[in-house]
């Protein structure tokens, strides 16, 4: 199963917990070699990026509201870049224009081969998902989050879930979902950190990925499970 607490559901179906193995999404770290190496954020402008689908699920309105808060407070050195497309794209573009968010830039989807280059422009990433009971109960495993962590940049984790990879990795700041004020404050906390502290967060994220989410490591674990060579007691807490 992909969700770390999926056994909470499958046991209700009569499936013993010891038969459930958690193998989360993984990341191919070599895929992002084209990304510009992070210097800790030494430029006057601080770029916070969201890269992914523009859907109700991701609650990008919260990001726009956070951008509005910072703009109203004169924090014009912070810019938000939202990359991607989706069902909500047109409405979100109109909403940002209506709010006169001069600190927000929308960009269209990019090919996978160019993701590393685009992500290299960021000083930090936002991972936001609306409040969902399923995440609070079963946890989360998301490809996009692991892409963010592989960038070597800090991540703002704005998700209410039973697990928190960013907190585990010590790779950023966590805030509640759908809370624009908390999100805005988290952005400024990162902005005011010394560059070396942002670098430390980014490096911690990469180390966490190598240990827990490198696709080669996960493939070996899956092979061990299928071949019966897994360590004794291997269960939902595989990674």
N, CA and C of each residue as an Amber inpcrd file, in Angstrom:
protein
   717
   0.8360000  -1.1920000   0.0000000   0.0000000   0.0000000   0.0000000
   0.8770000   1.2500000   0.0000000   0.3370000   2.3320000  -0.5730000
   1.0780000   3.5980000  -0.6270000   0.8850000   4.4520000   0.6220000
  -0.2780000   4.3570000   1.2380000  -0.5450000   5.1830000   2.4270000
   0.0570000   4.5240000   3.6720000   0.7360000   5.2850000   4.5100000
   1.4280000   4.6930000   5.6570000   0.5100000   4.0450000   6.6810000
  -0.7200000   4.5250000   6.7930000  -1.6610000   3.9600000   7.7620000
  -2.7990000   3.2100000   7.0690000  -2.5470000   2.6830000   5.8880000
  -3.5880000   2.0040000   5.1180000  -4.1480000   0.7890000   5.8550000
  -3.3500000   0.1910000   6.7320000  -3.8170000  -0.9830000   7.4730000
  -5.0050000  -0.6520000   8.3690000  -5.1820000   0.6290000   8.7130000
  -6.3430000   1.0020000   9.5130000  -7.6450000   0.7450000   8.7560000
  -7.5440000   0.7750000   7.4370000  -8.7100000   0.4690000   6.6070000
  -8.7890000  -1.0250000   6.2900000  -7.6810000  -1.5990000   5.8610000
  -7.7180000  -2.9820000   5.4030000  -8.0380000  -3.9650000   6.5280000
  -7.6840000  -3.6270000   7.7730000  -8.0290000  -4.5190000   8.8780000
  -9.5330000  -4.5820000   9.0910000 -10.2490000  -3.5230000   8.7130000
 -11.7180000  -3.5590000   8.8310000 -12.3260000  -4.5140000   7.8120000
 -11.5440000  -4.9170000   6.8200000 -12.0130000  -5.8560000   5.8080000
 -11.5990000  -7.2890000   6.1470000 -10.9950000  -7.4350000   7.3270000
 -10.5810000  -8.7670000   7.7480000  -9.1980000  -9.1600000   7.3070000
  -8.4150000  -8.2090000   6.7880000  -7.0490000  -8.4960000   6.3350000
  -6.0880000  -8.2180000   7.4900000  -5.3370000  -9.1950000   7.9520000
  -4.4140000  -8.9860000   9.0750000  -3.3830000  -7.9020000   8.7560000
  -3.0400000  -7.1230000   9.7660000  -2.0870000  -6.0240000   9.5700000
  -0.7400000  -6.5260000   9.0630000  -0.3180000  -7.7210000   9.5040000
   0.9990000  -8.2220000   9.0970000   1.0730000  -8.5640000   7.6110000
  -0.0700000  -8.5950000   6.9510000  -0.0710000  -8.8540000   5.5130000
   0.0200000  -7.5610000   4.6910000   0.0160000  -6.4280000   5.3750000
   0.0630000  -5.1370000   4.6850000   1.4640000  -4.5530000   4.7830000
   2.0290000  -4.2100000   3.6510000   3.3640000  -3.6100000   3.6130000
   3.2670000  -2.2160000   3.0060000   3.8520000  -1.2660000   3.6690000
   3.8580000   0.1130000   3.1630000   5.1230000   0.3470000   2.3540000
   4.9350000   0.5470000   1.0610000   6.0360000   0.9690000   0.1960000
   5.5840000   2.2720000  -0.4520000   6.1020000   3.4000000   0.0020000
   5.6150000   4.7100000  -0.4530000   6.0890000   5.0600000  -1.8600000
   5.5970000   6.1680000  -2.3680000   6.1020000   6.6830000  -3.6330000
   7.6030000   6.9350000  -3.5060000   8.2740000   6.8120000  -4.6110000
   9.7100000   7.0510000  -4.6130000  10.0910000   8.1280000  -5.6060000
  11.3490000   8.4790000  -5.5940000  11.8370000   9.5060000  -6.5000000
  13.1480000   9.0460000  -7.1220000  13.2930000   9.3210000  -8.4030000
  14.5450000   9.0490000  -9.1040000  15.3910000  10.3070000  -9.0100000
  16.3290000  10.3120000  -8.0940000  17.1120000  11.5180000  -7.8310000
  17.9170000  11.9680000  -9.0490000  18.2570000  11.0590000  -9.9280000
  19.0390000  11.4320000 -11.1130000  18.2010000  12.2520000 -12.0990000
  16.8590000  12.1600000 -11.9780000  15.9890000  12.8570000 -12.9260000
  16.0740000  14.3760000 -12.7820000  16.5180000  14.8280000 -11.6310000
  16.5410000  16.2670000 -11.3850000  17.9610000  16.8260000 -11.3660000
  18.8590000  16.1480000 -12.0640000  20.2560000  16.6040000 -12.0830000
  20.4110000  17.9620000 -12.7620000  19.4500000  18.3310000 -13.6300000
  19.5560000  19.6060000 -14.3410000  19.2210000  20.7860000 -13.4460000
  18.7370000  20.5110000 -12.2430000  18.3370000  21.5920000 -11.3550000
  19.5490000  22.3870000 -10.8570000  19.3850000  23.6800000 -10.8400000
  20.4390000  24.5640000 -10.3320000  20.6640000  24.2880000  -8.8520000
  21.9120000  24.1410000  -8.4520000  22.2300000  23.8820000  -7.0520000
  21.8440000  25.0920000  -6.2050000  21.2200000  24.8340000  -5.0920000
  20.7240000  25.9060000  -4.2300000  21.8660000  26.5480000  -3.4540000
  21.8460000  27.8680000  -3.3970000  22.8890000  28.6000000  -2.6610000
  22.3880000  29.1270000  -1.3220000  21.1770000  28.7500000  -0.9520000
  20.6130000  29.2190000   0.3110000  19.7180000  30.4220000   0.1630000
  19.6580000  30.9800000  -1.0340000  18.7980000  32.1430000  -1.2600000
  19.5110000  33.4470000  -0.9550000  20.4050000  33.8540000  -1.8410000
  21.2140000  35.0520000  -1.5970000  20.7020000  36.2850000  -2.3400000
  19.7100000  36.1190000  -3.2140000  19.1890000  37.2510000  -3.9770000
  18.2000000  38.0660000  -3.1430000  18.0110000  39.3410000  -3.4900000
  17.0360000  40.1600000  -2.7530000  15.6250000  39.6140000  -2.8410000
  15.2880000  38.9830000  -3.9830000  13.9420000  38.4240000  -4.1670000
  13.9160000  36.9830000  -3.6850000  12.8790000  36.6480000  -2.9210000
  12.7090000  35.3080000  -2.3720000  11.5420000  34.6550000  -3.1030000
  11.8130000  33.5730000  -3.8370000  10.8090000  32.9330000  -4.6770000
  10.2670000  31.6730000  -4.0190000   8.9550000  31.6790000  -3.7930000
   8.2560000  30.5150000  -3.2370000   7.4370000  29.9080000  -4.3670000
   7.5610000  28.6040000  -4.5700000   6.9380000  27.9770000  -5.7340000
   5.9660000  26.8680000  -5.3400000   4.8580000  26.8150000  -6.0810000
   3.9490000  25.6710000  -6.0610000   3.9570000  25.0920000  -7.4570000
   4.2120000  23.8110000  -7.5700000   4.2740000  23.1610000  -8.8720000
   3.3650000  21.9380000  -8.8440000   2.2980000  21.9810000  -9.6500000
   1.3750000  20.8540000  -9.6620000   0.0120000  21.2400000 -10.1920000
  -0.9480000  20.3560000  -9.9910000  -2.2890000  20.5720000 -10.4990000
  -3.0220000  21.6950000  -9.7840000  -3.7220000  22.4940000 -10.5550000
  -4.5270000  23.5740000  -9.9810000  -5.9600000  23.0680000  -9.8760000
  -6.2240000  22.3850000  -8.7700000  -7.5270000  21.7750000  -8.5390000
  -8.0330000  22.1740000  -7.1630000  -9.2970000  21.9060000  -6.9000000
  -9.8660000  22.1940000  -5.5750000  -9.1210000  21.4230000  -4.4970000
  -8.6520000  20.2480000  -4.8380000  -7.9190000  19.3860000  -3.9110000
  -6.7110000  20.1020000  -3.3200000  -6.0150000  20.8850000  -4.1450000
  -4.7960000  21.5440000  -3.6930000  -5.0490000  22.8740000  -2.9840000
  -6.2540000  23.4070000  -3.0670000  -6.5880000  24.6050000  -2.2940000
  -5.6680000  25.7820000  -2.5460000  -5.4340000  26.0970000  -3.7950000
  -4.4890000  27.1720000  -4.1170000  -5.0260000  28.5500000  -3.7010000
  -6.3210000  28.6420000  -3.4610000  -6.8670000  29.8990000  -2.9290000
  -6.1340000  30.3140000  -1.6600000  -5.7720000  29.3360000  -0.8430000
  -5.0510000  29.6370000   0.3970000  -3.7070000  30.2870000   0.1040000
  -3.0330000  29.8240000  -0.9480000  -1.7490000  30.4100000  -1.3310000
  -1.9540000  31.8430000  -1.8090000  -3.0010000  32.0730000  -2.5930000
  -3.2910000  33.4310000  -3.0710000  -3.5900000  34.3600000  -1.9020000
  -4.3410000  33.8770000  -0.9330000  -4.6600000  34.7090000   0.2290000
  -3.4080000  35.0230000   1.0330000  -2.5120000  34.0500000   1.1540000
  -1.2440000  34.2980000   1.8560000  -0.4160000  35.3390000   1.1110000
  -0.4080000  35.2450000  -0.2170000   0.3150000  36.2380000  -1.0250000
  -0.2890000  37.6180000  -0.8180000  -1.6050000  37.6840000  -0.7270000
  -2.2770000  38.9620000  -0.4910000  -1.9140000  39.5550000   0.8530000
  -1.8060000  38.7170000   1.8640000  -1.4230000  39.1860000   3.2040000
  -0.0380000  39.8180000   3.1660000   0.9120000  39.1230000   2.5280000
   2.2840000  39.6380000   2.4910000   2.3880000  40.8980000   1.6440000
   1.6260000  40.9690000   0.5680000   1.6430000  42.1670000  -0.2680000
   1.0990000  43.3580000   0.5090000   0.0220000  43.1390000   1.2620000
  -0.5720000  44.2110000   2.0680000   0.3750000  44.6730000   3.1640000
   1.2630000  43.7820000   3.6010000   2.2220000  44.1290000   4.6570000
   3.5300000  44.6630000   4.0990000   3.5760000  44.8730000   2.7880000
   4.7610000  45.4670000   2.1740000   5.9170000  44.5160000   1.9590000
   5.6590000  43.2170000   2.0080000   6.7270000  42.2280000   1.8130000
   6.8550000  41.9140000   0.3180000   7.1580000  42.9380000  -0.4580000
   7.1970000  42.7890000  -1.9150000   8.4120000  42.0150000  -2.4090000
   9.3710000  41.7630000  -1.5220000  10.5520000  41.0000000  -1.9290000
  10.2550000  39.5010000  -2.0460000   9.0680000  39.1000000  -1.5950000
   8.6470000  37.7020000  -1.7130000   7.7240000  37.5600000  -2.9120000
   8.0350000  36.6180000  -3.8030000   7.1870000  36.3740000  -4.9620000
   6.7420000  34.9130000  -4.9770000   5.5260000  34.7070000  -5.4560000
   4.9500000  33.3690000  -5.5340000   4.8610000  32.9640000  -7.0020000
   5.3830000  31.8070000  -7.3340000   5.3040000  31.2860000  -8.6940000
   4.4900000  29.9980000  -8.6520000   3.3990000  29.9720000  -9.3960000
   2.5040000  28.8180000  -9.4380000   2.5810000  28.2030000 -10.8300000
   3.1050000  26.9890000 -10.8960000   3.3580000  26.3320000 -12.1770000
   2.4160000  25.1420000 -12.3520000   1.7490000  25.0880000 -13.4770000
   0.8750000  23.9550000 -13.7510000  -0.4240000  24.3880000 -14.3980000
  -1.3540000  23.4860000 -14.4610000  -2.6600000  23.7710000 -15.0270000
  -3.6930000  22.9190000 -14.3310000  -4.9120000  22.9610000 -14.8310000
  -5.9500000  22.1590000 -14.2120000  -7.3040000  22.8310000 -14.2690000
  -8.2980000  22.1740000 -13.7000000  -9.6820000  22.6320000 -13.7740000
  -9.8940000  23.9980000 -13.1510000  -9.0740000  24.3460000 -12.1650000
  -9.2560000  25.6020000 -11.4370000  -8.3980000  26.7390000 -11.9930000
  -7.5850000  26.4660000 -12.9990000  -6.6110000  27.4510000 -13.4710000
  -7.2560000  28.7780000 -13.8680000  -8.2920000  28.7310000 -14.6910000
  -8.9240000  29.9680000 -15.1420000  -9.4820000  30.7850000 -13.9990000
 -10.1770000  30.1300000 -13.0780000 -10.7570000  30.8460000 -11.9380000
  -9.6710000  31.4460000 -11.0580000  -8.5960000  30.6950000 -10.8340000
  -7.5170000  31.1850000  -9.9800000  -6.8050000  32.3760000 -10.6070000
  -6.6080000  32.3450000 -11.9140000  -5.9890000  33.4760000 -12.6000000
  -6.8570000  34.7230000 -12.4400000  -8.1560000  34.5520000 -12.6020000
  -9.0850000  35.6770000 -12.4610000  -9.0960000  36.1980000 -11.0320000
  -9.0380000  35.2610000 -10.0730000  -9.0420000  35.6600000  -8.6640000
  -7.7900000  36.4640000  -8.3200000  -6.6500000  36.0200000  -8.8130000
  -5.4060000  36.7370000  -8.5420000  -5.4350000  38.1330000  -9.1530000
  -6.0080000  38.2380000 -10.3570000  -6.1230000  39.5530000 -11.0040000
  -7.0630000  40.4580000 -10.2060000  -8.1520000  39.8890000  -9.7450000
  -9.1130000  40.6560000  -8.9570000  -8.4840000  41.1540000  -7.6630000
  -7.6220000  40.3480000  -7.0760000  -6.9450000  40.7100000  -5.8200000
  -5.7270000  41.5970000  -6.0750000  -5.3960000  41.8120000  -7.3520000
  -4.2380000  42.6300000  -7.7400000  -2.9490000  42.1210000  -7.1020000
  -2.7440000  40.8410000  -7.2620000  -1.5700000  40.2030000  -6.6620000
  -0.3720000  40.3280000  -7.5960000   0.3060000  41.4320000  -7.4900000
   1.4720000  41.6740000  -8.3360000   2.6480000  40.7800000  -7.9490000
   2.5380000  40.1140000  -6.8030000   3.6100000  39.2270000  -6.3390000
   3.3580000  37.7630000  -6.6990000   2.3520000  37.5100000  -7.5500000
   2.0260000  36.1460000  -7.9700000   2.2020000  36.0110000  -9.4810000
   2.9100000  34.9670000  -9.8780000   3.0950000  34.6730000 -11.3000000
   2.5920000  33.2650000 -11.5990000   1.7290000  33.1450000 -12.5990000
   1.2540000  31.8420000 -13.0490000   2.0500000  31.4190000 -14.2800000
   2.3860000  30.1390000 -14.3320000   3.0440000  29.5790000 -15.5020000
   2.3370000  28.3000000 -15.9230000   2.3880000  28.0120000 -17.2010000
   1.7540000  26.8090000 -17.7260000   2.5500000  25.5650000 -17.3370000
   1.9360000  24.4130000 -17.5590000   2.6180000  23.1400000 -17.3060000
   3.8870000  23.0450000 -18.1490000   4.8550000  22.3400000 -17.6230000
   6.1120000  22.1380000 -18.3450000   6.3520000  20.6390000 -18.5090000
   7.0690000  20.2320000 -19.5660000   7.4060000  18.8030000 -19.7370000
   8.2450000  18.3120000 -18.5630000   8.1560000  17.0280000 -18.2680000
   8.9160000  16.4620000 -17.1600000  10.4060000  16.7200000 -17.3140000
  10.8610000  16.7630000 -18.5570000  12.2890000  16.9690000 -18.8010000
  12.7580000  18.3550000 -18.3710000  11.8220000  19.2930000 -18.1810000
  12.1760000  20.6650000 -17.8240000  11.8490000  21.0100000 -16.3790000
  11.2970000  20.0510000 -15.6480000  10.8830000  20.3350000 -14.2730000
  12.0670000  20.7710000 -13.4180000  13.1820000  20.0800000 -13.5660000
  14.3500000  20.4240000 -12.7660000  14.8060000  21.8490000 -12.9910000
  14.7890000  22.2920000 -14.2350000  15.2070000  23.6550000 -14.5620000
  14.2830000  24.6840000 -13.9250000  12.9770000  24.4340000 -13.9850000
  12.0050000  25.3660000 -13.3990000  12.1340000  25.3920000 -11.8810000
  12.2390000  24.2270000 -11.2700000  12.3420000  24.1570000  -9.8120000
  13.6030000  24.8330000  -9.3000000  14.6170000  24.8930000 -10.1520000
  15.8670000  25.5240000  -9.7570000  15.7490000  27.0130000  -9.4960000
  14.6380000  27.6240000  -9.9110000  14.4160000  29.0550000  -9.6680000
  13.9050000  29.3330000  -8.2590000  13.4470000  28.3020000  -7.5650000
  12.7830000  28.4920000  -6.2740000  13.7700000  28.5840000  -5.1180000
  13.3480000  29.3080000  -4.0880000  14.0540000  29.3210000  -2.8100000
  13.3660000  28.4150000  -1.8000000  12.0900000  28.1280000  -2.0480000
  11.3130000  27.2560000  -1.1690000  10.0770000  26.7970000  -1.9330000
   9.4680000  25.7160000  -1.4490000   8.2660000  25.1800000  -2.0850000
   7.1220000  25.1190000  -1.0790000   5.9130000  25.2390000  -1.6050000
   4.7130000  25.0680000  -0.7830000   4.0230000  23.7770000  -1.1960000
   3.7610000  22.9240000  -0.2120000   2.9590000  21.7250000  -0.4530000
   1.6780000  21.8750000   0.3640000   0.5890000  22.1870000  -0.3210000
  -0.6770000  22.4570000   0.3510000  -1.7770000  21.5650000  -0.1970000
  -2.5480000  20.9750000   0.6970000  -3.7310000  20.2020000   0.3310000
  -4.8450000  20.5810000   1.3040000  -6.0380000  20.6930000   0.7930000
  -7.1750000  21.0360000   1.6440000  -7.3830000  19.9820000   2.7250000
  -8.1140000  20.3680000   3.7690000  -8.3960000  19.4440000   4.8620000
  -9.2470000  18.2780000   4.3590000  -8.7150000  17.0680000   4.5260000
  -9.4130000  15.8610000   4.0940000  -9.3000000  14.8050000   5.1880000
 -10.4270000  14.2510000   5.5800000 -10.4340000  13.2530000   6.6390000
  -9.5550000  12.0570000   6.2790000  -9.5410000  11.7000000   4.9990000
  -8.7730000  10.5280000   4.5730000  -7.2830000  10.7050000   4.8480000
  -6.7670000  11.9300000   4.7230000  -5.3520000  12.1790000   5.0000000
  -5.0730000  12.1550000   6.4970000  -6.0100000  12.6840000   7.2690000
  -5.8490000  12.6780000   8.7180000  -5.8710000  11.2490000   9.2620000
  -6.5810000  10.3670000   8.5710000  -6.7330000   8.9960000   9.0500000
  -5.6540000   8.0590000   8.5290000  -5.3580000   8.1390000   7.2360000
  -4.4710000   7.1570000   6.6200000  -3.0960000   7.6980000   6.2420000
  -2.8980000   9.0170000   6.3130000  -1.6010000   9.5810000   5.9810000
  -1.4550000   9.8970000   4.4950000  -0.2460000  10.2470000   4.1080000
  -0.0200000  10.7010000   2.7380000   1.2900000  10.1710000   2.1850000
   1.3070000   9.9250000   0.8920000   2.5240000   9.6640000   0.1310000
   2.3010000  10.3260000  -1.2130000   3.1160000  11.3120000  -1.5590000
   2.8570000  12.1140000  -2.7570000   4.1420000  12.3280000  -3.5480000
   4.0890000  11.9930000  -4.8350000   5.2510000  12.1790000  -5.6960000
   5.7660000  13.6060000  -5.6710000   4.8270000  14.5680000  -5.7450000
   5.2370000  15.9660000  -5.8360000   6.0250000  16.3960000  -4.6050000
   5.6190000  15.9310000  -3.4430000   6.3400000  16.2910000  -2.2260000
   7.7760000  15.7950000  -2.2860000   7.9750000  14.5910000  -2.8080000
   9.3230000  14.0480000  -2.8620000  10.1630000  14.7580000  -3.9210000
   9.5200000  15.2430000  -4.9750000  10.2310000  16.0940000  -5.9370000
  10.7240000  17.3560000  -5.2380000   9.8470000  17.9500000  -4.4350000
  10.2310000  19.1600000  -3.6990000  11.4410000  18.8830000  -2.8020000
  11.3700000  17.8000000  -2.0470000  12.4510000  17.4880000  -1.1130000
  13.7590000  17.2000000  -1.8410000  13.6690000  16.6500000  -3.0480000
  14.8850000  16.3300000  -3.7970000  15.5800000  17.5720000  -4.3420000
  14.9200000  18.7250000  -4.2410000  15.4760000  19.9620000  -4.7880000
  16.5820000  20.5590000  -3.9280000  16.6860000  20.1090000  -2.6810000
  17.6680000  20.7070000  -1.7770000  17.2240000  22.0360000  -1.2260000
  15.9280000  22.3110000  -1.3110000  15.3550000  23.5590000  -0.8220000
  14.3270000  23.2640000   0.2650000  14.1000000  24.2050000   1.1860000
  13.1110000  23.9630000   2.2430000  11.6900000  23.8940000   1.6950000
  10.8360000  23.1790000   2.4180000   9.4510000  22.9780000   2.0170000
   8.5210000  23.4220000   3.1310000   7.4770000  24.1610000   2.7660000
   6.4100000  24.4860000   3.7130000   5.3230000  23.4260000   3.5290000
   5.0900000  22.6630000   4.5770000   4.1260000  21.5640000   4.5330000
   2.8330000  22.0330000   5.1720000   1.8220000  22.2900000   4.3480000
   0.5350000  22.7900000   4.8230000  -0.5350000  21.7380000   4.5580000
  -0.4380000  20.6420000   5.2800000  -1.3490000  19.5100000   5.1160000
  -1.6730000  18.9490000   6.4950000  -2.9410000  18.6540000   6.7340000
  -3.3330000  17.9880000   7.9730000  -3.3640000  16.4840000   7.7080000
  -2.2910000  15.7920000   8.0600000  -2.1810000  14.3640000   7.7910000
  -1.5940000  13.6540000   8.9990000  -1.8320000  12.3440000   9.0740000
  -1.3610000  11.5760000  10.2290000   0.1490000  11.3830000  10.2070000
   0.7720000  11.5530000   9.0560000   2.2330000  11.5380000   8.9650000
   2.6940000  12.8580000   8.3560000   3.9410000  13.1900000   8.5730000
   4.4650000  14.4620000   8.0800000   5.9170000  14.2610000   7.6440000
   6.1310000  13.9240000   6.3630000   7.4920000  13.6730000   5.8790000
   8.4390000  14.8560000   6.0560000   7.9380000  16.0740000   5.9250000
   8.8050000  17.2480000   6.0530000   9.3020000  17.3960000   7.4870000
   8.4160000  17.1420000   8.4270000   8.8120000  17.2010000   9.8350000
   9.8000000  16.0820000  10.1590000   9.5230000  14.8810000   9.6510000
  10.4320000  13.7500000   9.8710000  11.8190000  14.0630000   9.3230000
  11.8530000  14.7020000   8.1780000  13.1230000  14.9900000   7.5150000
  13.8150000  16.2370000   8.0580000  13.0900000  17.0140000   8.8670000
  13.6060000  18.3140000   9.3370000  13.9910000  19.1810000   8.1380000
  13.0840000  19.1760000   7.1540000  13.3820000  19.8120000   5.8670000
  12.5470000  21.0520000   5.5990000  11.9230000  21.6220000   6.6300000
  11.1240000  22.8200000   6.3870000  10.2590000  23.1840000   7.5670000
   9.1180000  23.7860000   7.2670000   8.1950000  24.2730000   8.2870000
   6.8160000  23.6890000   8.0150000   6.1190000  23.3070000   9.0690000
   4.7740000  22.7560000   8.9370000   3.7420000  23.7100000   9.5270000
   2.6270000  23.8690000   8.8110000   1.5240000  24.7170000   9.2660000
   0.2130000  24.0120000   8.9500000  -0.8870000  24.4270000   9.5850000
  -2.1790000  23.8030000   9.2810000  -2.6250000  24.0950000   7.8540000
  -3.4140000  23.1950000   7.3060000  -3.9850000  23.4040000   5.9750000
  -5.0370000  24.4980000   6.0140000  -5.2420000  25.1600000   4.8800000
  -6.2830000  26.1650000   4.6970000  -6.1940000  27.2950000   5.7320000
  -4.9750000  27.7240000   6.0210000  -4.7390000  28.8050000   6.9840000
  -3.7900000  29.8160000   6.3430000  -4.3340000  30.8110000   5.6240000
  -3.4790000  31.7660000   4.8960000  -2.5150000  32.5330000   5.7990000
  -2.9670000  32.9320000   6.9710000  -2.0930000  33.6830000   7.8790000
  -0.9140000  32.8270000   8.3120000  -1.1630000  31.5750000   8.6920000
  -0.0730000  30.6930000   9.1070000   0.8860000  30.4330000   7.9520000
   0.3440000  30.3140000   6.7460000   1.1840000  30.0850000   5.5720000
   2.0570000  31.3030000   5.2980000   1.4820000  32.4930000   5.3830000
   2.2380000  33.7240000   5.1670000   3.3540000  33.8610000   6.2020000
   3.0600000  33.5380000   7.4430000   4.0690000  33.6290000   8.4960000
   5.1890000  32.6100000   8.2860000   4.8320000  31.4270000   7.7810000
   5.8520000  30.4170000   7.5070000   6.7950000  30.8760000   6.3970000
   6.2380000  31.5080000   5.3680000   7.0680000  32.0410000   4.2890000
   8.0660000  33.0540000   4.8400000   7.6020000  33.9310000   5.7040000
   8.4910000  34.9620000   6.2550000   9.5140000  34.3640000   7.2170000
   9.1300000  33.3160000   7.9160000  10.1070000  32.6460000   8.7870000
  11.2640000  32.0990000   7.9580000  10.9410000  31.5090000   6.8330000
  11.9940000  31.0110000   5.9440000  12.8110000  32.1640000   5.3750000
  12.1090000  33.2300000   4.9940000  12.7830000  34.3830000   4.4020000
  13.8320000  34.9680000   5.3500000  13.5050000  35.0370000   6.6300000
  14.4070000  35.6540000   7.5910000  15.4850000  34.7130000   8.1190000
  15.4080000  33.4340000   7.7920000  16.4550000  32.5130000   8.2210000
  17.7700000  32.8200000   7.5130000  18.8970000  32.5640000   8.1510000
  20.1810000  32.6940000   7.4560000  20.2320000  31.6980000   6.2980000
  20.8840000  32.0480000   5.1910000  20.9760000  31.1350000   4.0450000
  21.4830000  29.7480000   4.4190000  22.4260000  29.6800000   5.3490000
  22.9710000  28.3780000   5.7210000  21.9370000  27.4960000   6.4180000
  20.9640000  28.1130000   7.0920000  19.9160000  27.3250000   7.7350000
  18.9430000  26.7780000   6.7030000  18.6360000  27.5800000   5.6710000
  17.7950000  27.0680000   4.5840000  18.5150000  25.9400000   3.8370000
  19.8220000  26.0920000   3.6580000  20.6080000  25.0300000   3.0280000
  20.5760000  23.7540000   3.8650000  20.6730000  23.9180000   5.1840000
  20.6460000  22.7490000   6.0700000  19.3280000  22.0000000   5.9270000
  18.2140000  22.7410000   5.8530000  16.9100000  22.1110000   5.6710000
  16.8640000  21.3260000   4.3580000  17.3720000  21.9640000   3.2920000
  17.3730000  21.3120000   1.9950000  18.2130000  20.0480000   1.9860000
  19.3670000  20.1020000   2.6060000  20.2450000  18.9400000   2.6640000
  19.6200000  17.8240000   3.4970000  18.8960000  18.1920000   4.5450000
  18.2150000  17.1920000   5.3690000  17.1380000  16.4700000   4.5610000
  16.4610000  17.2350000   3.6910000  15.4370000  16.6350000   2.8400000
  16.0250000  15.6080000   1.8890000  17.1610000  15.9360000   1.2870000
  17.8130000  15.0040000   0.3560000  18.2740000  13.7480000   1.0830000
  18.8590000  13.9210000   2.2730000  19.3150000  12.7630000   3.0480000
  18.1450000  11.8530000   3.4110000  17.0060000  12.4470000   3.7650000
  15.8050000  11.6820000   4.1020000  15.3190000  10.8830000   2.8970000
  15.3340000  11.5130000   1.7350000  14.8910000  10.8300000   0.5160000
  15.7960000   9.6500000   0.1830000  17.0880000   9.8560000   0.2660000
  18.0270000   8.7910000  -0.0760000  17.8110000   7.5650000   0.8060000
  17.4700000   7.8010000   2.0510000  17.2920000   6.7000000   2.9860000
  15.9260000   6.0310000   2.8480000  14.8860000   6.8230000   2.5230000
  13.5240000   6.3100000   2.5980000  12.7530000   6.2530000   1.2830000
  13.1400000   7.0650000   0.2910000  12.3060000   7.1730000  -0.8980000
  13.0530000   7.0690000  -2.2300000  14.3330000   6.7630000  -2.1950000
  15.0550000   6.5140000  -3.4480000  14.3960000   5.3140000  -4.1160000
  14.0080000   5.4550000  -5.3740000  13.2520000   4.4120000  -6.0610000
  14.0300000   3.0910000  -6.0980000  15.3420000   3.1650000  -6.1110000
  16.1430000   1.9390000  -6.1340000  16.0550000   1.2010000  -4.8040000
  16.0430000   1.9770000  -3.7110000  15.8990000   1.3780000  -2.3760000
  14.5340000   0.7210000  -2.2340000  13.4830000   1.4120000  -2.7050000
  12.1340000   0.8730000  -2.6030000  11.9670000  -0.3770000  -3.4680000
  12.6040000  -0.3790000  -4.6360000  12.5360000  -1.5580000  -5.5050000
  13.1740000  -2.7720000  -4.8150000  14.2860000  -2.5370000  -4.1310000
  14.9390000  -3.6320000  -3.4060000  14.0370000  -4.1430000  -2.2870000
  13.3610000  -3.2290000  -1.5880000  12.4760000  -3.6420000  -0.5040000
  11.2920000  -4.4500000  -1.0370000  10.7370000  -3.9920000  -2.1620000
   9.6290000  -4.7340000  -2.7570000  10.0860000  -6.1340000  -3.1700000
  11.2760000  -6.2280000  -3.7410000  11.7990000  -7.5370000  -4.1420000
  11.9590000  -8.4470000  -2.9320000  12.4230000  -7.8730000  -1.8050000
  12.5820000  -8.6590000  -0.5900000  11.2360000  -9.1920000  -0.0990000
  10.2110000  -8.3540000  -0.1830000   8.8720000  -8.7710000   0.2470000
   8.3600000  -9.9070000  -0.6320000   8.4890000  -9.7400000  -1.9330000
   7.9580000 -10.7230000  -2.8750000   8.7350000 -12.0420000  -2.8350000
  10.0070000 -11.9500000  -2.4760000  10.8350000 -13.1520000  -2.4400000
  10.8200000 -13.8200000  -1.0690000  10.1780000 -13.1670000  -0.0960000
  10.1200000 -13.7250000   1.2430000  11.3730000 -13.4940000   2.0500000
  12.2360000 -12.5880000   1.5880000  13.4920000 -12.3250000   2.2920000
  13.4240000 -11.0780000   3.1670000  12.2220000 -10.5150000   3.3440000
  12.0870000  -9.3040000   4.1510000  12.4460000  -9.5870000   5.6010000
  12.8800000  -8.5340000   6.2860000  13.2600000  -8.6710000   7.6890000
  12.0640000  -9.0980000   8.5290000  12.2630000  -9.8650000   9.5920000
  11.1660000 -10.2870000  10.4600000  10.3950000  -9.0850000  10.9990000
   9.0970000  -9.2160000  11.0370000   8.2760000  -8.1410000  11.5800000
   7.9920000  -7.0350000  10.6120000   8.4060000  -7.1780000   9.3670000
   8.1420000  -6.1570000   8.3700000   6.6480000  -5.9740000   8.2110000
   6.1770000  -4.7250000   8.3510000   4.7220000  -4.4990000   8.3010000
   4.4380000  -3.1710000   7.6610000   3.4220000  -2.4570000   8.1790000
   3.0340000  -1.1870000   7.5840000   4.1250000  -0.1350000   7.7060000
   5.0680000  -0.3300000   8.6250000   6.1230000   0.6630000   8.8240000
   7.3920000   0.2530000   8.0770000   7.2540000  -0.0520000   6.8130000
   8.3910000  -0.5650000   6.0370000   9.4930000   0.4630000   5.8860000
   9.1310000   1.6950000   5.4950000  10.1730000   2.6620000   5.1560000
  10.8070000   3.2690000   6.3840000
